[in-house]
Structures are given as C-alpha cells and as structure tokens.
Amino acid sequence: MRRMALCLAVIGLLAGGASTAWAGWVWRDGKWTYVEPSKPPPPEKPVEPPREPVAPSPKPAEPAEPAPPAPKPVVPTEPAPPAPKPVVPAEPAPPPAPKPVVPAEPPPPAPKPVVPAEPAPPPVPKPAAPAEAAPDDTGGSGFNWRFWQRKADPNTDRPLFEDGKASMAAGRLSEAARTFKKLIKDYPASACRESAMWLRGGILFDQKDYYKAYEQYEELLTQYAGSVHYRDALLKEIEIAELFLGPVRRRVLGIPLLSGETEAIEILRRVYEHQPAGDLADDVVLRIADYHWAKGQWTEAEDYYDKYCREYPNGDAVLHAELRRAKCAIERCRGPRYDVTSLQLAYDRLNQFQRKFPEEAKREGIPDMIAQVREMQAQALYEIALRYRRGGQPLAAAFYAERLRQRYPDSPWSSLAGEFLADGAAIQGSPAEDPGKQEPTQ
C-alpha cells in the first residue's frame, strides 16, 4: 500500500508539472512566470563570474612644502632717486546726492484737564431665555410612563390649599383631608404646608381617627419647631393620650379592637421629650406616674414620682409625688422579706416627708407607716437569722439576732431571737467545757 501511494504521488507530481508547463507557467528566477507557448524563451542572462576584490591603490604622497629661503643680509645702499609718476587727469567727482528732508517732530500736546468720569449706567438686564420644554415622557400616547418621577407645579400649592379649605367649609372632610395630604407630600417647600398639617390633623381628630391625627400632629411638631400651632398640637396629643387611656380603643382595619394604653404612655413620653422644661412637662410626668400606680407597677411608678420630685421640686403636686414615692418603696418590699436596702429607703423617705410636711403627714398616717416599716425591718432580720439557723450556721444566726435586739429592742421579734443567741453561746462555750476534745466550730 505504501508503495502504491508513493507511486501515485510521483505520477501526480509529474502530471502536474507537465500540465503546468503545457499551460505556460515556468519556474524561473525563483518564481513562477507565465510564458506564452508561441513566443521563444528569452535568452538566458550570462552569469558573470564573481569579481575578486581589488586592493585599493596607495595614494601618492603629497609633495612637502619647500622650506622658506633664508633671509639675505641687508646691505645699506644709497637710495635711488624716485622715478616721476605719470600724471593722470582726475575724473570729476560726482555731485553729492541730496539728503532727504526729515520733517520735524511736532511738540508734545499740552495735558488736558482731568474731568471726573460720569458714573457708568447700570447694566441692562438681559431678557431671560425661555425655559426649555420638559421632555415628553408620554411617547406620543398621552400617558406618562414615568408618573413616579413627575414633579408638581410650584405655582399650584396656593390654589390647592384654597380648594382644601373650601371642601372643609362645605363639610366634605374626607376630600379636604386628601387635598391637604397631597399638598403636604408634593410641596415640601410650600408656605401653606404648616397650616395644611394643622388642618388635616383636626379633620382626622373630628373623624375619630385619633392615631393618624397624632401622627400628623407629631409630624408638625418635628418639622416646624417654631410653629404658631406648636403648643396647640402638644395639647391635642395629650388629649389623644387621655382618650386612649379611657374607653377609646385602637382601630385595626377601621375597627376599634386593641387597647391603646401603651400608645397613650408613648404619646405622653414624646410630649415630655418635645418640651422637658415646658409648662406641660410636669403634668405629663405626673400623669405617667399615676397610671403606673393605678396598675400596681410600683417600680415604674416610683421612678416617675422620683423624677417629678427631682426635676420639679416647686411643682404643685410635689407633696402628692413624695408621699406616693415613699408608699411605692413600701409596696415594693412586700414580696421578698430580705430586701433590707429597700426597707431602709422607704423608712428614710417617710421620715423626710414627715419632716417637710408634718401636718400632711399626720393626716396621711405617716407615723403609723413608719412603725410598720420598722416592724418589717425587724421581721426581715429575724427571718435572716432563722435562715442561717436552718442552714446549720448558728453563729451567723446569733449575729443577726444580736443586731435585731440592738436596733429594735421593743419589737416582738426581738424576744424570739433568744434561741439564736443561746445556740451561739453554747457553741462558743463548748471548747471551754472540755479542753481535751476540740469540736469543729462554724
């Protein structure tokens, strides 16, 4: 097979060469050249033999310059008489060319008197170029496909505000609320926006949508701190909070379902934050404290009563706040009997109230409360001693029993502490009774 393939390849090359030569193509001078078969082939160029390099012939040496002859010694001779020169007639000199006349320079002009310059006329204002037309986003269809990017006309806020007032006067409250809402949203820099917020809040309040009315008043207070409606908006928020603390309930999908007490306390807290030193802040703090007192939340009530006493010491309700602050401390101690610190705080506050308001203390029964707190303190010490005795620590029990008898000697709990003291004395005297036998002690 290989031989057959090789033979076929050779035959193909020969046939190709013959066909190429027959067609007129000849390989000549390193390239294929087309030659017509009818023309004789051109004579071949004689190949010139390579020339041998010829050495360059040496240049002839340039002749050296002859040395200058030595000067001969000068022999002084008598001077020969000079030969007379031939007289040559002198040519007439050409006439001198006339010089160009240069005009004399004029004298410098005299300085002109300085005249004060007139004020330049004010520049004439150029007429404003016509505003370019806004690009059409409708695409020729009449519908604005970029409706979310549209900008309101800045000259239509006043007519829109007047339309809202007209709808409000006609009794169409829902339409007026929608108009005011559109003005508030689309015209953030309008001079009518503040009044629109106030009017919309009043419409929502009249429609008994109290929480949305609160949100509108809160937006007014946040964005317009110097508004003429600032105090009125605060009073409206306090009124809404009182309604939520009463029978009014929060709406869910337009239906009053949820209690609004949590929202009411939050509204009162925001009113206090708007004006902590205002004339409404003390009433707000006292209202929050009274709410927690009514709910039996003694810790929160005590915190707000204490806040009132610290921040408004000259307030109208400071006596009420201090009395309830002391009572909250007592109520907080009714649970765990071992909270000696809270009992001491209640005792100090009751004594402080009795010193500041003695007449009011007698009417409120403060002395009886103080005696009650002392009994609670004595009972707390007794229960601590009892706990240590049950835990197998009689010395610790005797320590607290001795403190009980020293601080509250008239208390009935002191007579019950003798058992703890007897146990402690027995343990302390046991090593002395039998010195040879040492018992481990606590």
C-alpha positions in Angstrom: 0.0 0.0 0.0 2.8 2.4 0.8 4.5 1.7 -2.5 1.3 2.2 -4.4 0.6 5.5 -2.6 4.2 6.6 -3.3 3.8 5.8 -7.0 0.6 7.7 -7.2 2.1 10.7 -5.6 5.1 10.7 -8.0 2.8 10.3 -11.0 0.6 13.2 -9.8 3.7 15.4 -9.4 4.9 14.6 -12.9 1.5 15.0 -14.4 1.1 18.3 -12.6 4.4 19.6 -13.8 3.7 18.6 -17.3 0.3 20.2 -17.2 1.8 23.3 -15.7 4.5 23.5 -18.4 1.9 22.9 -21.1 -0.2 25.7 -19.7 2.6 28.2 -19.9 3.8 28.5 -16.3 7.5 28.1 -15.8 9.6 28.3 -12.6 12.3 30.9 -13.5 14.5 33.2 -11.4 13.0 31.9 -8.1 9.3 32.5 -9.1 6.6 31.2 -11.4 6.4 33.1 -14.7 3.8 32.8 -17.4 5.2 32.4 -20.9 3.2 32.1 -24.0 3.9 28.9 -25.8 4.1 30.7 -29.2 6.9 33.0 -28.1 10.5 31.8 -27.9 12.0 31.7 -24.5 14.1 34.8 -23.7 17.9 34.3 -23.8 19.4 33.4 -20.6 21.4 36.1 -18.9 25.1 35.3 -18.8 26.2 34.6 -15.4 29.0 36.9 -14.5 31.8 35.3 -12.6 32.3 36.8 -9.2 34.8 39.6 -9.2 37.8 39.3 -7.0 38.2 42.2 -4.6 40.8 44.6 -5.8 43.0 46.1 -3.2 42.9 49.9 -3.2 46.0 51.5 -4.7 48.0 53.6 -2.4 47.5 57.3 -2.7 50.6 59.2 -4.0 52.4 61.1 -1.3 51.8 64.8 -1.5 54.9 66.8 -2.0 56.3 68.5 1.0 56.1 72.3 1.0 59.5 73.9 0.3 61.2 75.5 3.2 61.3 79.2 3.0 64.7 80.7 1.9 66.9 82.1 4.5 66.8 85.9 4.5 69.8 87.6 3.0 71.6 90.2 5.0 70.5 93.7 4.1 73.4 95.9 2.9 72.7 99.6 3.2 72.9 101.4 0.0 72.2 104.9 -1.1 68.6 105.5 -2.0 67.9 105.9 -5.7 66.0 108.9 -6.8 62.4 108.2 -7.2 61.0 108.0 -10.7 58.4 110.6 -11.7 54.9 109.2 -11.7 52.8 109.9 -14.8 50.1 112.5 -14.3 46.7 111.1 -14.8 43.8 113.5 -15.1 41.4 113.1 -12.2 37.9 112.3 -13.0 35.3 114.9 -11.9 33.7 113.9 -8.6 30.0 113.2 -8.9 27.7 115.7 -7.4 26.6 114.9 -3.9 23.2 113.3 -3.6 20.6 115.4 -1.9 19.7 114.4 1.6 16.1 113.5 2.2 14.2 116.2 4.2 13.1 114.8 7.5 10.0 116.5 8.9 10.5 118.0 12.3 8.7 116.2 15.2 5.7 118.1 16.4 5.8 119.3 20.0 4.1 117.2 22.6 0.5 118.2 23.2 -0.4 120.0 26.4 -2.0 117.8 29.1 -5.8 118.0 29.1 -7.6 118.9 32.4 -8.8 116.0 34.3 -12.6 115.7 34.2 -14.4 113.4 36.7 -15.8 110.5 34.9 -19.5 110.1 34.9 -20.9 107.0 36.6 -21.5 104.2 34.2 -25.2 103.4 33.5 -26.5 100.3 35.2 -26.3 97.2 33.0 -29.5 96.4 31.3 -30.7 93.0 32.4 -30.8 90.6 29.6 -34.2 89.0 28.9 -34.5 85.6 30.4 -34.1 82.8 28.0 -37.3 80.9 27.5 -37.4 77.7 29.6 -36.8 74.6 27.6 -39.8 72.4 27.2 -39.8 69.4 29.5 -39.0 66.2 27.8 -42.1 64.3 26.8 -42.4 61.1 28.7 -45.7 60.1 27.1 -44.1 58.7 23.9 -46.9 60.3 21.9 -49.5 58.1 23.5 -50.7 60.7 26.1 -49.9 58.5 29.1 -46.9 59.4 31.3 -45.0 56.2 31.7 -42.7 57.9 34.3 -45.5 59.0 36.5 -43.5 58.2 39.6 -40.9 60.9 38.6 -43.4 63.7 37.9 -42.9 67.0 39.7 -45.7 69.1 40.9 -46.1 72.6 39.5 -44.7 75.0 42.1 -47.4 77.6 41.4 -50.4 75.4 42.3 -49.8 75.0 46.0 -51.9 78.0 47.0 -54.9 77.1 44.8 -54.7 73.5 46.2 -54.7 74.9 49.7 -57.7 77.0 49.0 -59.5 74.0 47.4 -58.9 72.1 50.7 -60.3 74.9 52.8 -63.3 75.2 50.5 -64.0 71.4 50.8 -63.6 71.7 54.6 -66.1 74.6 54.8 -68.5 72.6 52.7 -68.4 69.7 55.0 -66.5 67.3 52.7 -63.9 66.4 55.3 -62.5 63.3 53.6 -62.0 65.2 50.3 -60.3 68.1 52.3 -58.0 65.6 54.1 -56.9 64.1 50.8 -56.3 67.6 49.3 -54.2 68.6 52.3 -52.3 65.3 52.2 -51.4 65.9 48.5 -50.2 69.4 49.3 -48.0 68.1 52.2 -46.5 65.4 50.1 -46.0 67.2 46.8 -44.9 70.7 48.1 -42.3 70.3 50.8 -41.2 73.9 50.5 -44.7 75.5 50.3 -45.7 78.3 52.7 -49.1 76.6 53.2 -47.7 73.3 54.3 -47.6 74.0 58.0 -51.3 75.2 58.0 -52.3 72.2 55.9 -50.8 69.8 58.5 -52.7 71.6 61.3 -56.0 71.5 59.4 -55.5 67.8 58.4 -54.8 66.8 62.0 -58.0 68.5 63.1 -60.0 66.7 60.4 -58.7 63.3 61.4 -59.4 64.1 65.0 -63.0 65.0 64.2 -63.3 61.8 62.2 -62.2 59.9 65.4 -59.1 58.5 63.7 -57.1 59.5 66.7 -53.8 57.7 66.0 -53.5 59.1 62.5 -54.3 62.5 63.9 -51.5 62.0 66.4 -49.1 61.1 63.6 -50.0 64.3 61.7 -49.5 66.4 64.8 -46.2 64.7 65.5 -45.0 65.5 62.0 -45.9 69.1 62.5 -44.0 69.3 65.8 -41.0 67.6 64.3 -40.7 69.7 61.2 -41.9 73.1 62.4 -40.5 73.7 65.9 -41.3 77.4 65.8 -44.9 76.9 64.5 -47.7 79.1 65.9 -49.6 75.8 66.4 -46.8 74.2 68.5 -48.5 74.4 71.9 -51.9 73.6 70.5 -50.5 70.5 68.8 -49.0 69.4 72.2 -52.4 69.8 73.9 -54.0 67.8 71.1 -51.6 65.0 71.6 -52.2 65.0 75.4 -56.0 64.9 74.7 -55.5 61.9 72.3 -53.4 60.1 75.0 -56.2 60.7 77.6 -58.7 59.2 75.1 -56.6 56.1 74.7 -56.3 55.8 78.5 -60.1 55.9 78.6 -62.6 53.9 76.7 -61.2 54.6 73.2 -59.5 51.6 71.5 -57.1 51.4 68.7 -58.5 50.7 65.2 -57.5 47.7 63.1 -58.7 48.0 59.5 -61.1 50.7 60.7 -62.5 48.6 63.6 -61.7 49.6 67.2 -60.2 46.3 68.6 -57.0 46.9 70.6 -56.3 48.8 73.8 -54.4 52.0 73.3 -52.9 52.3 76.7 -49.4 51.5 75.5 -49.7 54.1 72.8 -51.0 56.6 75.2 -48.0 56.3 77.5 -45.7 56.6 74.5 -47.5 59.7 73.3 -47.1 61.3 76.8 -43.5 60.4 76.8 -43.0 62.1 73.4 -44.8 65.2 74.6 -42.3 65.4 77.5 -39.4 65.0 75.1 -40.6 67.9 73.0 -40.6 70.3 75.9 -38.8 68.9 79.0 -38.8 72.3 80.7 -42.2 73.5 79.4 -45.3 74.2 81.4 -46.9 70.9 80.3 -44.0 68.6 81.2 -44.6 68.3 84.9 -48.3 67.3 84.4 -47.2 64.7 81.8 -44.7 63.1 84.1 -47.2 63.0 87.0 -49.9 61.5 84.7 -47.5 58.7 83.7 -46.6 58.0 87.3 -50.3 57.9 88.3 -51.0 55.4 85.5 -48.3 53.0 86.8 -49.6 53.5 90.3 -53.1 52.5 89.3 -51.8 49.5 87.5 -49.8 48.4 90.6 -46.5 48.8 88.7 -44.6 50.0 91.7 -41.1 50.2 90.3 -42.1 52.3 87.3 -44.4 54.5 89.4 -41.6 55.1 91.9 -39.2 56.1 89.1 -41.6 58.7 87.7 -42.6 60.1 91.1 -38.9 60.4 91.9 -38.4 62.1 88.5 -41.1 64.6 89.3 -39.6 65.3 92.8 -36.1 65.9 91.3 -37.0 67.9 88.2 -39.9 69.9 89.6 -39.3 70.5 93.3 -41.6 73.5 93.3 -44.4 71.8 91.4 -48.0 72.0 92.5 -48.1 68.2 93.1 -44.7 67.7 94.8 -46.4 66.7 98.1 -48.5 64.1 96.3 -45.5 62.8 94.4 -43.3 62.5 97.5 -46.0 60.6 99.5 -46.6 58.1 96.7 -42.9 57.7 96.1 -42.5 56.6 99.8 -45.5 54.3 99.5 -44.1 52.7 96.3 -41.0 51.9 98.2 -43.1 50.1 100.9 -45.1 48.3 98.3 -42.0 47.0 96.6 -40.8 45.4 99.8 -43.9 43.3 100.4 -42.6 40.5 98.4 -39.1 39.4 99.4 -38.7 39.9 103.2 -34.9 40.0 103.0 -34.6 43.2 100.9 -33.3 45.3 103.8 -32.0 48.0 101.5 -35.5 48.8 100.0 -36.9 48.9 103.5 -34.3 51.3 104.6 -35.0 53.5 101.6 -38.8 53.5 102.4 -38.1 54.4 106.0 -35.8 57.3 105.0 -38.4 58.7 102.5 -41.2 58.5 105.1 -39.1 60.4 107.6 -38.2 63.0 105.0 -41.9 63.5 104.2 -42.8 63.8 107.9 -40.1 66.5 108.4 -41.1 68.5 105.3 -44.9 68.3 105.7 -45.8 67.5 109.4 -49.4 68.4 109.1 -49.9 66.4 105.9 -48.0 63.5 107.5 -50.5 63.3 110.4 -53.4 63.4 108.0 -51.9 60.6 105.9 -50.9 58.4 108.8 -47.2 58.6 108.2 -46.2 57.8 111.8 -48.1 54.5 111.6 -46.4 53.8 108.3 -43.0 54.4 109.8 -43.8 52.0 112.7 -45.0 49.4 110.1 -41.7 49.8 108.2 -39.7 49.3 111.5 -41.7 46.1 112.2 -40.9 44.9 108.6 -37.2 45.6 109.2 -37.2 43.7 112.4 -39.0 40.7 110.8 -36.5 40.8 107.9 -33.6 40.4 110.4 -35.4 37.6 112.2 -36.0 35.7 109.0 -32.4 36.1 108.0 -31.3 34.7 111.4 -33.8 31.8 111.0 -32.5 31.0 107.6 -28.9 30.8 108.8 -30.0 28.6 111.8 -31.8 26.2 109.4 -28.7 26.1 107.3 -26.6 24.8 110.1 -24.8 28.1 110.8 -25.8 29.1 114.4 -23.0 31.7 114.8 -24.4 33.7 111.8 -27.9 33.3 113.2 -26.7 34.6 116.6 -25.0 37.6 114.8 -28.3 38.7 113.1 -30.3 38.0 116.3 -28.0 40.3 118.3 -28.3 43.0 115.7 -32.1 42.6 115.9 -32.1 43.1 119.6 -29.9 46.2 119.4 -31.8 48.0 116.7 -35.4 47.1 117.6 -35.5 46.3 121.3 -39.3 47.0 121.6 -40.2 44.7 118.7 -41.9 41.4 119.5 -39.4 39.8 117.1 -36.6 40.6 119.5 -37.9 38.2 122.2 -37.9 35.4 119.6 -34.2 35.9 118.9 -33.1 34.5 122.3 -33.0 31.0 121.0 -30.4 32.0 118.3 -28.3 33.7 121.0 -28.4 30.7 123.2 -27.2 28.4 120.4 -24.4 30.7 119.7 -23.3 30.9 123.3 -23.4 27.1 123.6 -21.1 26.7 120.6 -18.7 29.4 121.9 -18.6 27.7 125.4 -18.3 24.1 124.2 -14.4 24.1 123.9 -14.1 25.6 127.4 -16.2 22.8 129.0 -13.9 20.0 127.5 -10.5 21.4 126.7 -9.2 17.9 125.7 -11.7 17.5 123.0 -11.8 20.1 120.3 -15.0 20.2 118.3 -15.1 21.9 114.9 -16.9 25.2 115.1 -18.5 27.3 112.4 
